[in-house]
């Protein structure tokens, strides 16, 4: 057994198959992938890695298994899946995930190819575990897959607390100890036991507060968009294929960005934190539904049209469209008066948080500081945005604020 000192959970005892998996290359690679990608541009202490997070998820899974009374092979499979749940992440975590998905058709939790061959598969088989079944758990399949990837999963419980700890913000604080202790299986569904509506609401509230202040902070979004654009240029130019790219770590990507002409401009700006500024920052109700659902090629066409109207390089215009507001956690199940109910039907807080999420949603159009006014005006026309005349003054104020933060 290994005991590892952790910044969030204190001491984590790693045993069994998880201990044997620790030193496999896919798990060690996670030491070199930041948990929060470009959020470090905003919060300098947000340098924790997917490796630390994976240990935390393993720890909470171990505790949940104990409280649920799960032992034997089922428990070992969950331990392995918890430690391995993030091995499919591309460099800079979610920052490049949709780029990879567009080229490979695979998201980060589709890890059968990683788990069913090589050193990981060998370790699992030595512990009499079927690699395919472990990969299925990572994807959230089956009764025990809900512990690793579901509405009440230990993944979410760890990252909210860990991200709040390392950024220094108070918003991700949840009582993860109580949440883990109160997990139950009812008819193969993972639920929170009687008297835990507020515990379930705390997950929703923590996520709702972390989104605008950390995960979707405008500086993090701008730097993410620039990183993604540079990465896309590497793939489009044939510098690297998408399958190889998704197995790089952060250092591999940064070196490649700096060393190739097609991406060096983005790398230089990111290195110096000379980021694009917001030319447009549009609210949900001001954006046409067709634009929100536009595919990648359509968005590239809009960027080219805006750039052409302003007379600048298309790479100097980036349109950043968030997915439609959604709240997966609202489908969490809680026991109320002996009945299993969805949180969204039981909690009045859910509707308020849904409304807040819609109000926080923004479409961004980014450009170098010297072009933001011209790009903003062109973008309003090309994208058919229904913005008020005050947008120019608001844009100037936002960019002054951005220069200071």
N, C-alpha and C positions, 0 to 999 in steps of 0.2 A: 504494500500500500504506500502511495505517495501522499504527503500532506503539503499543500501549496498555500502560501499566504496570499490572500486576495484583498483588494482595496475595498470591496463592498461586503463580502460575506465572511471576512476574517480568514479562518482556516478551512480549506476544502480538502477533504480526504478522497483521493481518487484510487479506486480499487478495481479489481476484476478486469473485464474487457476494456474498460475506459482507460485504465492505467497502461495497458498494452498498446492502445491506439494513440496515446499521447505523442510518441516520437515518430509516427508515420509521416511521410512528407506532406500529404494533404492537410493534416492537422497543424504541423509546424509552419506551413505556408501562411496560416492565419495570423501568425505573429507579425506579418508584414502587410496586413490589410487593416486600415483604420476602420473602426466601427462606424464613425460618423462622416467619413469622406471629407468633404470640404468645409464642414462645420467648424473645423479648426481655424478657418479664416476669420471667424467671428469670436469663438471662444478658444483662446490659445491652449488651454489645458485639456481640450478634447482630443487627446492623442491615444486613447485606449484602443485596443485592437479586437478583432474578431476572436482571437485566441482567448483573451480574458473573458469575453462574453460567453464563449462556448463552455469554458470551465464553470461559469456562473449558472448557465442553463443546466449543465450536468448536475451541479450541486442541488438546485431546486427540484430537478427531476428525481434525484435520489431521496430527497425529503418527502416529495409527494408519494413516491412508491411506498415508503415506510408508512405514511398515514393511511394509504389506501389498502395496505396489506398485500401488495403485489410482490411475489418472490419468484425465484427460479428463472427459466429461460425468458419469460415475458419481461421480467425486470431487467435482465441483462441486455435484451434487445433495446429497451427504452434508454438505458444508460448509454449504449453505443450510439443510438440515434441522437440523443441530446448532445453528446460531444461532437458528433459529425454533422449536425444540422446546417452548419454554415460553410461546409467545405466547397460548396458550389459557387460561392460568391466570386465575382470578377473583381479586378482592382478597383479600389475606392468604393467597394460595397455597392449600395444601391445607385450610386452616381452613374455607373455605366451599365446597369442591368438591362435597361430597355434597349440600349444599343446592341448588346449581346443577343437579347431575345429576338430582335428584328432580323439578325443575321443567322442565328442558329435555331430559332424556335424554342429555346430552352430558357427557363427562369432559374434562379439560383437554387431552388429547392428540388430541381430535377437532377438528382445526383446518382442515378443508377449506374451510369458509366464510370463514375469515380469509385463507388463503393463495391461494385461487383467484380472488380479486377485489381490487380496490383497488390501492394503491401496491405492496404486496408482489408481487402477480401481475404488475404492470407491470415491476418490476425483474427478476423471474425470467425473464419472456419476453424482455426485452432481452438476457439472457445465454443465450438459446436453451434455457431449461429449462422443462419442463412443470410448472406449479404443482401439478397433481393428483398427479404422481409424487413431488414433494417432500413433500406432505402425507402421502402413503402411508408415506414413510420415517419421518416424525415418529410415526406410529402403529405403527412397528416392523415394517412389512410388507416382505417380500422379503429377499434376501440381505444387502443393505447396511443395511436397516432395523434389523438386530440391533445395529449399531454405535451407533445413536441410542437405541433402546429395546429392550432385551433383557436376558438374564441377565448378560452381560458388557459392558454398554454403558458408554460414556464419560460418560454422565449420572451414573450412580452413582459412578464413580471421582472425578468432580469434586466432587459435593456432600458426600461423606463427608469429604474432605480440607478443603474450604472451610468446612463447618459446624463441624468440630473447630477449625479455625484461629480462626474468629470468636467461638466460644463460649469458647475457651480450654481446652477439655478435651482430653486426650491420646488419647481412645478411637477416633477416626476415622482415625488415622494408617495409611495403606496405602502400599505401594510402587507408586504409580500409573504411574511411569515403566517399571518392569519389566512390569507388567500390559499396558500398551499395546504394548510391544516384543514381547511373547510371543503376541499375538493371531494366529490363523491361520484360514483358511477350509478346512474339510474337508467335501467333498460339500455345499457351500453352507451348512454350519453354522459359526458362529463359535465357535472353541474356543481354549483355552490350550495352547501347545506342550508337548512332553514335559518333565517335571521341574518342573511348576508347580502341583502339588496344593496346596502350602502357600500359594502366591500366591492361589489361588482361595479357600482357607480364610480368608485374611486379610480378604477382602471380607465373608464371613459373620460373622467375629468382630467386625469393626469395626461392622457394622450392629447386631449383637446387643448390643454395649456402648453404642452411641449411643441405642438405643431407650429404655431406662429413664432414662438420665441427661439426654437432650436431647429427643428427639422426643416421648416420652410422659411426660415429667416431670409430676407431678401439677398443679403450678401452670400449666404450659402447657396441659394438658388442661382445667382449670377455666376459664381465660380464653378458650380456644378455644370451649368450650361456650357461654359467655356471649356472645361475639361472634357465634356462629352463631345463637343465639336472637334477639338483637337484629336481625340481618340478616333472619331469617325473618319477624319482625314487619313489617319494611319491605315485603317482598314481599306478605305476606298482606293488608296494609292498602292495597295498590295504590299505594304511594309510588313504586315502581319495578317494572318487569317484569323477569323473570328474565334475558331476553336482554340487556337494557341493563345489569343488575347484573353479569353475567359479563364485561363490558368496562370496568367501573369499575376504578380503582386504589385503593390503600389510603386515600389522602386523600379520594377521593370518598365512600367508605363511611363513614369517620369523621365527615365533615361531615354526611352524611345521618342517621347514628345520633344525633348531638347535636341536630339541628334538628327532629326529629319526635317527637311525644309518645309514640308507640307504642314507641319504642326509646331514648328519652332516659335512662331509668333505667339501662339497661345501659351506655350510653355514659359516664354519669357515674361508675359504679363502675369501669369500665375505665380511665378517665382518672386516677382517684385510686388505682388499684390496690386498691380495696376489694372484693376478690373473694369469691365464695361459698366456703364451706368444705366439706370432705368429711363428709357425713353417713353414707355407706356407702362402703367400699373393699373390694369382695368379690373373692375369688380365683376362678379358673376353675371349680374343682371344686365351689364353693358355689353356682353359678348354673345354673339349669335351661336345657337346650339350647333350649327353645322361646323363652325370654327372649332368649338371645343372637341368635336369628334373627328376633326380633319386628320387624315393619315400623314405619314412622314413626308412623302413626296409633295403633297399639297402644301404643307408648311414650308418646305424648301422653296417652292414656287413663289409663295408670298414673300419670303425673305429676299429672293432675287428681285422681285418687282419693287419692293421698298428700296432696296439698295440702288436699283437702276434709277428710280425717281430722284434719289438724293445725289447720285453720281459717285458712289463709293463701292468698294469691294463687297460682294455678297457675304463674305466671312465676317464682315463688320456689323452684321445684323443678325441677331439671334432671337427667335420667337420661342417663348417658354410657356407651354400650356399645361397646366395641372390636370390630372384626372378629375372627373366629376366628384363632388363631395360624397363620401360614403363613410359609414361607421359600422365596420364589421363587428366590433365588440358589442353592439346593441343586440345581437342575436345570442349573447351569452345566456345560459339557462340557470335559473335560481329556483330553489324550493321555497314556496310561499303557501302557508296553510296546508302543507302536505302535498301540494301539487307542483309539478315542474312547469315553470312559466318562462317565456323569453323576457329578458330584461326590458326590451323595447316596449312591451305591453304592460309592464309593471311599474316602470319608473317615469315620473313626469320630467325628470332631468334630461332624459334622452332627447325629447323634442327640442328643448332649449339648446342643447349642445349641437344638434343637427343644424339648427338655425345659425348658431355661432360659426359653425364650420363653413356654411355657405357664405356668411358675411366675411369670413377670413380669406376666402378663395380669391386668387388674383391671376390674371394673365399678364405675363411680363414680355416686353420687347426691350432688348438691351443693345447698346452700341457704345463705341468710345465716347468719352465725355464731350468732345468737340462736335459730335454729330447728333447728340440726343434730341435737340429741338427739331432739327430737320427730319430725323428718323421718326420721331413721335408724330409729327404732322402727316408724314407719308403713311405711316402705319395706320393711323386713324382712318384714312381714306381707303387704303388697300383692304384692310380687314373689316371695314364697315362698322367701326366701333362707335357707340353712342355715348361719347364723352362730352362733358361740359367744357365751356371755354376756360374754366379755371385750371384745366389740366396742365397747361404750360407752367403756371406759377407753382402748382403742386409738384410738378416734375423737378423744377429748379430747387424747391425746398427739400425734396427727397434726396437729391444728389448732393446738396450741401451737407445733409445729415450723414449720407453714406461716406463722404470724405472724412468725417470725424469718427466713424465707427467701422 
